[in-house]
């Protein structure tokens, strides 16, 4: 079956072992309605392709400034500053950049083009019980694209995994669930106001979609990003554990400890990393979180 449905993809990561069982290919789509303070993929937040600046490669030659037809670029204080309200994403600056310090994050791809990459590793999926994971960004914002990709994968005997924050339209989620073998579902906080403070939106829609996953019968794993001084207290973790247990006892939970590996990406996009001064997560906080989930009868693992 051929599909010319287009999506905007910012990365296709082959040989992934962190986004579901076995060896996987993870397809990252752009666009997210949430603005989580700890987001490690800030290039995924915009729904459009956008230029990024790799400062470690830049020679400060100014070629990009003269090449930009929109006059959206300037050099200032050793930085290449891009006025993104003026930028037309034409790519002229990228073409002119000899040291390749500028690149475009995100490009339009058809389902067929993505599947051509995905199917290369079919033997690895079959041997390891792996498959394809759609991540982001938020996949519910590109539901037609993800559902069509998953449908093509299923027809080829390739397992599918949907990695989602759960923030999106119910009908969009249902399209994806029809062809999904496993859902990785993020739960960050049970208090709607605290969720909105850290993520930009209340969790009410998230919890409705969590109920949708539970009722669908599709296998799922709850993933909890563990953030210092945000959701590390016994009270907050107990509320998450209880919310899961009350819906389905014995569910799997994966704790994802906070890290700042994506902090440098903010500078590449002309943004400020909002958690620059956040402390490191303590080992005992990870251990305690696991204890709380297991005390509620939930299977729990802590990611590295």
N, C-alpha and C positions, 0 to 999 in steps of 0.2 A: 504493500500500500504506500502510495506517495503522498507526502504532505508538504504544502508550501506555506503553511502557517508560520508567521515570523514571531520571534521573540527577541529581546535585547539581552545578550549574554555578556558577562564581563570576565568569566573564566570557565575553562573546562579542565578539571584536575583529574588526571588519570592515576591509577594505582593508589587511590585513597583508601585508608583503613580506619578512618575516624568518623565516617558518616553512614554507619550502618554495618551489617555483617559482611565478612569476606572482603575481597578486593573489589573496589568500586570505581566508577567514574562519576565524579560530582560535577553537575552542571549548575553554575551560579548565575542566576538571573538578576537583572537590576531592578531597583525600585522597592521602597519599603515605606509604609505609612507610620512606622514607629521611629523614634529617635532615641533609642536606648543609650544611656550615657557611656556604657562600656563597649559599645559596638566595635568589633575588631575589623569590620569591613565597611568603612565609611564610604568607599567608592560604590557600594551597593545601594545607598540611600536614594540617590536621584534616579528617576525613571528614564533619563536620557543619557546617551554617551557623553562623556566629559573628559577634557584634557587633564592629565596629571603631570606633575613636575618632579622628576627624580633629582633632587638637589646634589646627590653624591656624584652625578655624572655631568652636571652643568658646568660650562666653562665661562659663563657670564659674558658671552660674546655679543649678545643683543640681537642676533639674527632673527629670533622669534618676534622681537618687538617690531622690526621693520617689515616682517612677513605678514603680520596680522592685518587683514583688510578692515577689521572693525575697531582697530586701535584699542584693543581690550587688554594688552599686555604692557607691563612696564617693569624695569629693573629698579629695585629700591632696597638698600641695605643688604646687598648680597642675596636678595630673594627675587625670584621671578613671580610677579604678582599678576594674577589673571582676574579681570573684572568679569565675573561669570554672568552678570546681567547683560553685558555687551557681547559676550562670546557667542558666535553662531555655530560653533562645533564644525567648522569647515575643514579643519585639519591642516591648514596652510602652515601654521607654526611648526607642526610636527614634521611635515615634509622638509622644512628648512633647517631643522635642528640636526646638525652633523653628529654630535656626540650622543644623539638619541636620548636626551634628558627629558624630552616631552613625548608622551604617548597618549593614546585615546583609550579610556577605560569604558568598555562596552561596545558591542557592535551588533547590528541586526543579523540574525541567522535564521534560516528556515529549520523546521523540524528535520527535514531530510539531511541538511548540512550537519546538524548536531548528531543525528543518528549515525552518520558516516564515521564520526569520531568514536562514538560509543561502541559500535559493533566490532571495532578492531580488537577489543580485549575480551571477546566472548569466551574464549577458552579459559581465561583467568576467572571470569564469573562462574563458569560451570564447575571449575575445580575447587573453588573456595566458598561457594554459596553466596557470592556477591551479586553485583548488579549495578544499577544506575540510581543515583540520588539527585533529586532536584532541590537546590538550596538557594540562598539569596543573600541580601534582599529578602523579599517576601514573595513566595511562589504564587500566593493567591491573587496577586496583582497581575499575573500572566497565566491565568488558569487555562485558557484555550491552548496556549502553546505547550504548557506542561502536560495537560491531559493528552494532547495529540502525541507528544513524545513518549509518554508512558504507554499509550495504546500500541504504538509501533514497537516498543520494547517488549511488551507482553506477547504480541504476535510472534516475536522472534525468540521467545523463551528466555528473556532477560528480566530478572527481578527488578522491582521498582520501589523506591523509598522516597517519601515526601518529608522534607525538613521544613517545619513551619512554626511561626509565632502564634498561629491561630487567629491573627487579626485580618479578617477579610470577609467577603460576601459568602453567605451560606451556599448559594447556588454554585459559586465558583469552586468552593471546597468539594461539593458533591461531584462536580465534573472530574476532579483529580482523584478523589477517593475510588471512583469506579474502576480505575486501572492501577491502584496502589496496593502493594503487598505489605508495606510497613510505613508507619507514620512516626517521625521524631517530633514530639510536640513540646514546645517550651512553656514552662510555668515559672514565672518570675516572682510573683507576689500575689497574695489573696486580697489585699486591701486596694480597692479601686483608686483611691486618691494617691496612694504611694506608687501604684503602677503608673498612673498618669504623670506623677512627678518625675520618675526616672525614665519613662519610656515614651512620654508625650501623649499617651492615650490610656483611658480606663481599661480594665481587664474584663469588662462585662461581655463584650463580643467574643473575647478569647475563651471565656468559660462556656459560652453557648456553643462555640465550635468544638470545645473539648467534649462536651456532651454528645455532639454530633459524631465525633470519632468513636467514643465509647459505644454508642448505640449502633454504629455501622457494622461492628464486628471485625473491622480491619485491625490487625495487630498493631500495637503502638508501644512506644517507650517515651515516658515523660523525661524531659531534660530540664534540669534546674541550674541556671547559671548562678554560681555562688559568689556574691559580691560583698566585699568587706563593708561592714557598717550599714548595709542595706537590707539583706535578707539572711544574715548569719545568726540571728537570735533564735533561741529555742521557740519563742512564741510564733515568729514568722514561719519557721520551718515546720512546726507542728501544724500550723494552719494549712500549709501546702500538702503535707502528708495526709491530713484528715480529709481534705478535698478530694484527693486521689482515692483514698481507701473507701470513702463513702460512695464513690461511683463504681469502683471495681477493686475489690480486695486482691492482693497478690500481684498487682501490676508492677512493671519494671520501671525503675527510676535511675537515671544517670545524672550524677552531679558533675557539673562542669566548672571547675575552679577558675576564678577570675585571673586573667593575665593581661598584660599591656602590650602584647606583641604587635598590635595594629596601630600603636600610637604614632609611629612615623608616617603612616599613611595620611594622617590629618594634615600634616605640613605639606605633603605632596598635593593636597587638594585645596590648600590655602585656608584650612580650618584650624581651630585650636582644640586640642584634645581636652575634653572636659574633666577628666579624672587624673590630671597630671600629678597631683599631690596625694593620690589615694595610696594608702599603705598596702603592703603585701598581705595576702591571705595566710592565716596561720594554719599550721598542720593540724592543731587540735580542733580548729573550726571545721575542717574537712571531715575529721573523724567523728565529731559530734553530729554533724549533719547526717552522716551515714547511719549512726546509731538511732537517730530520731525516725528516719524512714523505715529502718528495719524493725523498730519497736512497734510500728503500725502495720506490720505484716507485709511490707513491700520489699521486693528484691531491689537491692541498691548496689551500684558500682560508682566509683569515683574515677573520672578521667584524669589522665596525666596533664 
